[in-house]
Amino acid sequence: MKFGVTLGALNPALHRDATVLADELGFESVWMPEHLIFTEDLSGSPYPGADTPPVPPTTPVYDAFAWLSWLAGQTQRIRLGTNVYLLGLRHPFVAARAVQTLDQVSGGRALLGIGAGWLRSEWEAAGLDPASRGRRLDEALTVCKRLWTETPVAHRGEFFRFEPVVFEPKPVQRPWPPICAGGESEAALRRATRHCEGWMGLHHDFDSAAPLLRRIRELRRDLEREDEPFEISLGATLAGRDDVERWAELGVDRLMIAPWRRSREALDALRRFADERLA
């Protein structure tokens, strides 16, 4: 089992210290949430069945790849990922360059979590139709993959059109940094199994995760991709040591954790978790 630390649950003033400590303690990865902008009037929620936004609009927001590149320079081994990056809100030139830069400066430690996004008003503020966000994300991802692997690249699609361009250098990881898709809709699960190397879910228990994991297995079987590498990353609270084994039996490869209640407790909580779980 891999253990990733979710920085979104932590005061940004402690991101560096927590990441450096996680690197030293042997955690596999850290993960940075991402939004382009928050509108003053938030509505909706990323969690099924909920209608209350998980954060206020005054929540600090940073450029995820700039932030992670800064953290890459402070660390040696730990991987650095987004949970999740709203790829469809950007032109693929911008997104591909951000991912490539993180992978270059980190020496091949980038992980890319992507999603269509739950905040419709964010898309509207950017001048984009939120109803198109799934299609736009899929096309942007296709273009990024081509930029990371081909030269030259030309494209004519529904949302992006350009004549031949050259994109260099390529990412360190080939063919590209591992990509996982977030989201729990049927479209999101299909995106993960068809176009990505993994799926990411947050805030789950065994009962809520089981049907999603079962559906992912069905989709991979239908696509005849069962033998290809595919990582399941899941945010979950661990009540005991046996929980890790149970998650592994369900097919989870990485648990995303934030084992503290208050930010000031985070560093000590990471040390205790490492003593209990990583030893």
LOTIVEX-957491 format. One record per residue (C-alpha): residue number from 1; residue in one letter; z, x, y. Coordinates in pm, 1 decimal, always signed. Each point is the difference from the previous one (the first is absolute). Layout:
BEGIN
+-----+------+----------+----------+----------+
:  nr : rest :       up :     east :    north :
+-----+------+----------+----------+----------+
: NUM :    a :        Z :        X :        Y :
...
+-----+------+----------+----------+----------+
END
This chain:
BEGIN
+-----+------+----------+----------+----------+
:  nr : rest :       up :     east :    north :
+-----+------+----------+----------+----------+
:   1 :    m :     +0.0 :     +0.0 :     +0.0 :
:   2 :    k :    -87.9 :   +122.6 :   +349.0 :
:   3 :    f :   +226.3 :    -83.4 :   +293.3 :
:   4 :    g :   -137.0 :    -53.4 :   +348.6 :
:   5 :    v :   +208.9 :    -39.3 :   +316.5 :
:   6 :    t :   -100.8 :   -277.3 :   +241.7 :
:   7 :    l :    +38.1 :   +119.3 :   +357.7 :
:   8 :    g :    -50.5 :   -347.3 :   +145.5 :
:   9 :    a :   +361.1 :    -85.8 :    -80.6 :
:  10 :    l :   +127.4 :   +298.8 :   +201.0 :
:  11 :    n :    +51.9 :    +77.8 :   +368.4 :
:  12 :    p :   -300.0 :   +217.0 :   +102.6 :
:  13 :    a :   +240.0 :   +259.9 :   +145.4 :
:  14 :    l :    +94.2 :    +81.4 :   -361.1 :
:  15 :    h :   -348.2 :     +6.2 :   -152.5 :
:  16 :    r :    -30.4 :   +376.9 :    +17.5 :
:  17 :    d :   +344.7 :    +74.0 :   -140.7 :
:  18 :    a :    -39.4 :   -256.0 :   -277.6 :
:  19 :    t :   -344.7 :   +129.3 :    -96.0 :
:  20 :    v :   +108.4 :   +364.6 :     -3.8 :
:  21 :    l :   +304.0 :    -91.4 :   -209.6 :
:  22 :    a :   -206.0 :   -214.6 :   -237.4 :
:  23 :    d :   -236.7 :   +294.5 :    -44.1 :
:  24 :    e :   +289.5 :   +231.4 :    -82.9 :
:  25 :    l :   +163.8 :   -249.8 :   -238.1 :
:  26 :    g :   -313.2 :    -59.1 :   -206.7 :
:  27 :    f :   -116.1 :   -345.5 :   +108.1 :
:  28 :    e :   -370.0 :    -45.7 :    -68.8 :
:  29 :    s :   -114.1 :   -160.4 :   +326.4 :
:  30 :    v :    +84.5 :   -158.7 :   +335.1 :
:  31 :    w :   -177.6 :   -305.3 :   +137.4 :
:  32 :    m :    -69.6 :   -108.5 :   +356.9 :
:  33 :    p :    -71.6 :   -364.3 :    +96.4 :
:  34 :    e :   -275.5 :    -68.1 :   +249.3 :
:  35 :    h :   -118.3 :   -246.0 :   +261.8 :
:  36 :    l :   -245.7 :    +46.1 :   +281.7 :
:  37 :    i :   +184.6 :   -235.6 :   +235.6 :
:  38 :    f :   +258.6 :   -277.3 :     -4.3 :
:  39 :    t :    -66.3 :   -310.5 :   +203.9 :
:  40 :    e :   +285.2 :   -148.2 :   +199.6 :
:  41 :    d :    -17.4 :   -323.4 :   -196.9 :
:  42 :    l :    +24.8 :    +97.8 :   -367.4 :
:  43 :    s :    -51.7 :   -257.9 :   -270.5 :
:  44 :    g :    -33.7 :     +8.8 :   -375.4 :
:  45 :    s :   +133.9 :   +245.9 :   -251.9 :
:  46 :    p :   -136.9 :   +247.3 :   -256.8 :
:  47 :    y :   +229.9 :   -145.9 :   -265.0 :
:  48 :    p :   -117.3 :   -302.6 :   -202.1 :
:  49 :    g :   +197.5 :   -311.7 :    +77.5 :
:  50 :    a :   +149.4 :   +140.8 :   +320.4 :
:  51 :    d :    -95.4 :    -99.4 :   +354.2 :
:  52 :    t :   +228.9 :   +229.7 :   +200.8 :
:  53 :    p :   -145.4 :   +332.2 :   +122.5 :
:  54 :    p :   +183.9 :   +298.0 :   -154.0 :
:  55 :    v :    +24.0 :   +187.6 :   +331.1 :
:  56 :    p :    +27.6 :    -82.0 :   +372.0 :
:  57 :    p :   -298.5 :    +87.6 :   +223.1 :
:  58 :    t :   +206.7 :   +273.6 :   +168.7 :
:  59 :    t :    +16.4 :   +201.6 :   -323.6 :
:  60 :    p :   -115.5 :   +361.9 :    +65.4 :
:  61 :    v :   -350.0 :    +65.6 :   -133.6 :
:  62 :    y :   -163.9 :   +339.6 :    -42.5 :
:  63 :    d :   -339.1 :   +122.7 :   -109.5 :
:  64 :    a :    +68.3 :    +37.9 :   -371.7 :
:  65 :    f :   -231.6 :   +292.5 :    -65.5 :
:  66 :    a :   +110.3 :   +198.3 :   +304.1 :
:  67 :    w :   +362.7 :    -59.2 :   -102.3 :
:  68 :    l :    -61.1 :    +95.1 :   -363.3 :
:  69 :    s :   -197.9 :   +309.7 :   +103.2 :
:  70 :    w :   +300.9 :   +107.3 :   +206.1 :
:  71 :    l :   +226.1 :    -54.1 :   -301.6 :
:  72 :    a :   -244.7 :   +192.4 :   -218.8 :
:  73 :    g :    +60.0 :   +305.1 :   +216.6 :
:  74 :    q :   +376.0 :    -23.7 :    -66.1 :
:  75 :    t :    -27.2 :    -24.3 :   -379.8 :
:  76 :    q :   -140.8 :   +184.7 :   -299.3 :
:  77 :    r :    -44.6 :   -230.0 :   -298.2 :
:  78 :    i :    +66.9 :   -365.0 :    +71.3 :
:  79 :    r :   -296.6 :   -238.0 :    +20.9 :
:  80 :    l :    -61.9 :   -210.6 :   +312.6 :
:  81 :    g :   -133.8 :   -354.9 :    -10.7 :
:  82 :    t :    -53.7 :   -321.2 :   +195.2 :
:  83 :    n :   +143.3 :   -335.0 :   -106.3 :
:  84 :    v :   -231.7 :   -134.8 :   +114.1 :
:  85 :    y :   -275.6 :   +112.1 :   +236.9 :
:  86 :    l :   -208.1 :   -280.7 :   +153.1 :
:  87 :    l :   -328.6 :   +171.6 :    -66.5 :
:  88 :    g :   -211.0 :   -300.4 :    +94.4 :
:  89 :    l :   +127.8 :     +6.4 :   +359.4 :
:  90 :    r :   -170.4 :   +335.9 :    +55.8 :
:  91 :    h :   -352.4 :   +125.7 :     -7.2 :
:  92 :    p :    -33.8 :   +194.2 :   -327.9 :
:  93 :    f :    -85.3 :   +316.0 :   +196.5 :
:  94 :    v :   +348.6 :    -11.3 :   +153.1 :
:  95 :    a :   +177.1 :    -88.0 :   -324.5 :
:  96 :    a :   -184.5 :   +253.7 :   -214.3 :
:  97 :    r :    +71.7 :   +276.8 :   +250.9 :
:  98 :    a :   +372.0 :    -85.5 :    +14.7 :
:  99 :    v :    +36.7 :     +6.9 :   -378.8 :
: 100 :    q :   -205.4 :   +318.8 :    -31.6 :
: 101 :    t :   +209.5 :   +174.2 :   +265.3 :
: 102 :    l :   +329.6 :    -86.2 :   -170.3 :
: 103 :    d :   -134.2 :   +120.5 :   -333.7 :
: 104 :    q :   -119.5 :   +325.3 :   +157.1 :
: 105 :    v :   +316.7 :    +87.1 :   +193.2 :
: 106 :    s :   +225.2 :    -93.6 :   -293.9 :
: 107 :    g :   -196.6 :   +201.8 :   -253.9 :
: 108 :    g :   -104.6 :   -305.8 :   -199.7 :
: 109 :    r :   +317.8 :   -210.0 :    +14.0 :
: 110 :    a :   -139.2 :   -318.4 :   +159.6 :
: 111 :    l :    +36.9 :   -342.0 :   -162.0 :
: 112 :    l :   -178.2 :   -301.3 :   +146.1 :
: 113 :    g :   +146.5 :   -347.1 :    -24.7 :
: 114 :    i :   -226.9 :   -261.6 :   +158.3 :
: 115 :    g :    +23.7 :   -371.8 :    +71.5 :
: 116 :    a :   -176.7 :   -280.2 :   +181.3 :
: 117 :    g :   +309.8 :    -84.0 :   +204.2 :
: 118 :    w :   +205.7 :   -316.0 :    +42.3 :
: 119 :    l :    +19.0 :    -16.9 :   +381.8 :
: 120 :    r :   -302.0 :   -203.5 :   +107.6 :
: 121 :    s :    +80.4 :    +37.9 :   +370.0 :
: 122 :    e :    -29.4 :   +377.6 :    -34.7 :
: 123 :    w :   -363.0 :    -41.8 :   -101.8 :
: 124 :    e :    -63.0 :   -245.9 :   +278.9 :
: 125 :    a :   +150.1 :   +239.7 :   +256.4 :
: 126 :    a :   -240.8 :   +268.1 :   -124.4 :
: 127 :    g :   -292.8 :   -238.3 :    +52.5 :
: 128 :    l :    -63.8 :    -53.0 :   -372.2 :
: 129 :    d :    -15.0 :   -315.4 :   -210.4 :
: 130 :    p :   +305.1 :     -7.7 :   -231.3 :
: 131 :    a :   -193.8 :   -217.4 :   -244.0 :
: 132 :    s :   -227.0 :   +298.4 :    -66.1 :
: 133 :    r :   +274.0 :   +254.0 :    -62.8 :
: 134 :    g :    -39.8 :    +20.8 :   -377.0 :
: 135 :    r :   -378.0 :    +48.1 :    +13.6 :
: 136 :    r :    +29.3 :   +242.1 :   +288.1 :
: 137 :    l :   +261.1 :   +204.2 :   -186.1 :
: 138 :    d :   -215.0 :    +19.5 :   -313.0 :
: 139 :    e :   -304.6 :   +115.8 :   +194.6 :
: 140 :    a :   +200.9 :   +252.8 :   +202.2 :
: 141 :    l :   +142.5 :   +143.5 :   -322.5 :
: 142 :    t :   -349.0 :    +30.9 :   -148.3 :
: 143 :    v :   -118.1 :   +190.3 :   +307.3 :
: 144 :    c :   +304.3 :   +229.8 :     -5.1 :
: 145 :    k :    -58.4 :    +91.0 :   -363.0 :
: 146 :    r :   -358.1 :    +93.2 :    +79.2 :
: 147 :    l :   +105.7 :   +209.6 :   +299.6 :
: 148 :    w :   +251.6 :   +185.5 :   -218.6 :
: 149 :    t :   -255.1 :    +78.2 :   -271.6 :
: 150 :    e :   -357.5 :     -4.4 :   +137.3 :
: 151 :    t :   -210.1 :   +178.2 :   +263.8 :
: 152 :    p :   -175.2 :   -144.8 :   +188.0 :
: 153 :    v :   +110.5 :   -364.0 :     +4.7 :
: 154 :    a :   -184.8 :   -301.4 :   +143.0 :
: 155 :    h :   +120.3 :   -358.0 :    -30.3 :
: 156 :    r :   -115.5 :   -351.6 :    +76.0 :
: 157 :    g :   +256.8 :   -266.0 :    -78.3 :
: 158 :    e :   +149.7 :   -319.4 :   +132.2 :
: 159 :    f :   +240.7 :   +172.6 :   +239.8 :
: 160 :    f :   -113.5 :   +363.5 :    +31.1 :
: 161 :    r :   -344.2 :   +145.7 :    +54.8 :
: 162 :    f :    -97.6 :   +357.4 :    +78.2 :
: 163 :    e :   -276.8 :   +251.0 :    -59.0 :
: 164 :    p :    +64.1 :   +321.6 :   -198.9 :
: 165 :    v :   +318.9 :   +182.6 :    +96.6 :
: 166 :    v :   +168.9 :   +316.0 :   -126.6 :
: 167 :    f :   +372.1 :     -6.2 :    -79.3 :
: 168 :    e :   +173.2 :   +334.7 :    -57.5 :
: 169 :    p :   +225.3 :   +133.4 :   -134.2 :
: 170 :    k :    +61.5 :   -217.2 :   -300.5 :
: 171 :    p :   +356.0 :    -77.0 :   -111.9 :
: 172 :    v :   +177.8 :   +260.1 :   -210.5 :
: 173 :    q :    +53.3 :   -252.6 :   -280.7 :
: 174 :    r :   -315.9 :   -100.1 :   -179.8 :
: 175 :    p :   -169.0 :   -233.4 :    +13.5 :
: 176 :    w :   +257.5 :   -125.4 :   +254.1 :
: 177 :    p :   +378.3 :    -40.6 :    +33.2 :
: 178 :    p :   +133.5 :   -261.4 :   -244.7 :
: 179 :    i :    -37.2 :   -350.4 :   +142.3 :
: 180 :    c :   +224.3 :   -294.6 :    -78.4 :
: 181 :    a :    -42.7 :   -351.3 :   +137.0 :
: 182 :    g :   +290.7 :   -212.5 :   +113.7 :
: 183 :    g :    +18.5 :   -377.5 :     +1.4 :
: 184 :    e :    +72.5 :   -269.3 :   -255.0 :
: 185 :    s :   -287.6 :   -244.1 :    +41.1 :
: 186 :    e :   -267.5 :    -23.4 :   -265.6 :
: 187 :    a :   -240.2 :   +174.4 :   +239.0 :
: 188 :    a :   +245.8 :   +286.9 :    +52.6 :
: 189 :    l :    +54.5 :    +46.6 :   -373.8 :
: 190 :    r :   -374.9 :     -0.3 :    -57.3 :
: 191 :    r :    -43.0 :   +257.1 :   +276.8 :
: 192 :    a :   +257.3 :   +226.2 :   -159.0 :
: 193 :    t :   -144.0 :    -17.3 :   -349.7 :
: 194 :    r :   -365.5 :    +19.4 :   +102.7 :
: 195 :    h :     +0.8 :   +246.5 :   +289.4 :
: 196 :    c :   +325.2 :   +198.8 :    -15.5 :
: 197 :    e :   +205.4 :   +230.8 :   -217.4 :
: 198 :    g :   +314.3 :   -209.2 :    +25.9 :
: 199 :    w :   +187.0 :   -302.7 :   +131.5 :
: 200 :    m :   +311.2 :    -19.5 :   +217.1 :
: 201 :    g :   +251.8 :   -282.6 :    +27.9 :
: 202 :    l :   +319.5 :    -14.8 :   +203.7 :
: 203 :    h :   +334.4 :   -181.5 :    -31.6 :
: 204 :    h :    -18.2 :   -113.6 :   -361.7 :
: 205 :    d :   +229.0 :    -74.9 :   -286.5 :
: 206 :    f :    -97.9 :    -21.9 :   -366.9 :
: 207 :    d :    -80.5 :   -370.1 :    +14.1 :
: 208 :    s :   -221.9 :    +21.0 :   +309.1 :
: 209 :    a :   -183.5 :   +314.4 :   -110.1 :
: 210 :    a :    -75.6 :    -95.1 :   -360.7 :
: 211 :    p :   -281.0 :   -253.3 :    +64.5 :
: 212 :    l :   -169.3 :   +233.8 :   +249.8 :
: 213 :    l :     +7.6 :   +290.8 :   -243.2 :
: 214 :    r :   -130.9 :   -225.3 :   -274.4 :
: 215 :    r :   -290.7 :   -111.7 :   +222.4 :
: 216 :    i :    -82.3 :   +360.6 :    +87.5 :
: 217 :    r :    -22.0 :    +84.4 :   -369.8 :
: 218 :    e :   -231.4 :   -298.6 :    -54.1 :
: 219 :    l :   -228.3 :   +103.7 :   +285.3 :
: 220 :    r :    -17.8 :   +360.0 :   -117.1 :
: 221 :    r :    -83.4 :   -118.1 :   -349.2 :
: 222 :    d :   -274.4 :   -229.0 :   +132.9 :
: 223 :    l :   -145.5 :   +293.3 :   +196.6 :
: 224 :    e :    +28.4 :   +228.7 :   -304.7 :
: 225 :    r :   +209.2 :   +243.4 :   +205.5 :
: 226 :    e :   +306.7 :     +5.8 :   -223.9 :
: 227 :    d :    -49.2 :   +367.2 :    -88.9 :
: 228 :    e :    -41.7 :   +117.7 :   +359.8 :
: 229 :    p :   +297.6 :   +138.4 :   +196.9 :
: 230 :    f :   +177.8 :   -273.2 :   +196.5 :
: 231 :    e :   +342.3 :    +17.5 :   +165.1 :
: 232 :    i :   +237.3 :   -287.5 :    +63.5 :
: 233 :    s :   +238.2 :    +55.9 :   +293.6 :
: 234 :    l :   +275.4 :   -251.4 :    +59.3 :
: 235 :    g :   +282.0 :    -50.6 :   +247.3 :
: 236 :    a :   +309.9 :   -110.9 :   -188.7 :
: 237 :    t :   +377.8 :    +18.8 :    +11.0 :
: 238 :    l :   +156.9 :   +185.4 :   -290.6 :
: 239 :    a :   +323.0 :   -151.2 :   -129.7 :
: 240 :    g :    +48.2 :   +254.2 :   -277.6 :
: 241 :    r :   -156.6 :   +289.9 :   -188.4 :
: 242 :    d :   -149.3 :   -234.0 :   -258.3 :
: 243 :    d :   -208.7 :   -163.3 :   +273.4 :
: 244 :    v :   -220.8 :   +308.8 :    +25.7 :
: 245 :    e :    -80.9 :    -14.5 :   -369.6 :
: 246 :    r :    -69.7 :   -371.2 :    +22.7 :
: 247 :    w :   -240.5 :    +49.2 :   +290.7 :
: 248 :    a :   -175.2 :   +275.1 :   -193.5 :
: 249 :    e :    -38.3 :   -230.6 :   -299.0 :
: 250 :    l :   -167.7 :   -254.5 :   +227.7 :
: 251 :    g :   -254.5 :   +262.8 :   +102.7 :
: 252 :    v :   +140.5 :   +115.2 :   +335.3 :
: 253 :    d :    -77.0 :   +365.2 :    +80.3 :
: 254 :    r :   +173.0 :    +39.4 :   +337.4 :
: 255 :    l :   +304.8 :   -170.9 :   +147.4 :
: 256 :    m :    +16.6 :    -18.5 :   +380.1 :
: 257 :    i :   +361.7 :    +28.9 :   +106.7 :
: 258 :    a :   +219.8 :     -7.2 :   +309.9 :
: 259 :    p :   +351.3 :    +41.8 :   -146.8 :
: 260 :    w :   +194.5 :    -50.1 :   +322.2 :
: 261 :    r :   +124.6 :   -294.7 :   +204.0 :
: 262 :    r :    +15.6 :   +177.0 :   +336.1 :
: 263 :    s :   -214.7 :   +284.7 :   +124.2 :
: 264 :    r :   +300.9 :   +221.9 :    +61.4 :
: 265 :    e :    +75.4 :    -20.9 :   -373.3 :
: 266 :    a :   -351.4 :    +95.9 :   -109.2 :
: 267 :    l :    +35.1 :   +374.0 :    -59.6 :
: 268 :    d :   +315.3 :    -34.3 :   -207.0 :
: 269 :    a :   -157.8 :   -290.2 :   -189.3 :
: 270 :    l :   -302.6 :   +213.0 :    -87.0 :
: 271 :    r :   +226.0 :   +275.3 :   -130.3 :
: 272 :    r :   +195.0 :   -246.5 :   -217.3 :
: 273 :    f :   -320.5 :   -154.7 :   -131.9 :
: 274 :    a :   -136.8 :   +342.3 :    -88.0 :
: 275 :    d :   +321.2 :    +94.8 :   -178.3 :
: 276 :    e :     -5.3 :   -324.2 :   -201.9 :
: 277 :    r :   -372.1 :    -44.7 :    -65.9 :
: 278 :    l :   -193.9 :   +323.0 :    +46.5 :
: 279 :    a :   +230.5 :   +231.3 :   -191.9 :
+-----+------+----------+----------+----------+
END
